[in-house]
Amino acid sequence: MAGKRRKFDAEFREGAVRIVAETGKPIAQVAQDLGINETTLASWVSRARRASGATASGECEELARLRRENAQLKKDNKELAMERDVLKRCMVLWVK
């Protein structure tokens, strides 16, 4: 027969989810440290991730913008390095 169900307050649940998110420890280890069931903690973490999904879409857009900007900067850097090399060769020829 199953044991009596325990109730956890919202503060405890939020703290447990924060431990998983901030420390990067596996859910199983955090659950064992806190003395709770692994699936219980996994459901809390899943629920918290779904709740923050609205902000995640904004973060995805920002990440895409930063990746495009990074690609453009790499392209510009490569072009400038080529121009620099050409100028170095011209200087060598001019000095001789």
Secondary structure as GFF3:
##gff-version 3
##sequence-region A 1 96
A	DSSP	alpha_helix	10	23	.	.	.	ID=ss1
A	DSSP	alpha_helix	27	34	.	.	.	ID=ss2
A	DSSP	alpha_helix	38	51	.	.	.	ID=ss3
A	DSSP	alpha_helix	53	95	.	.	.	ID=ss4
###
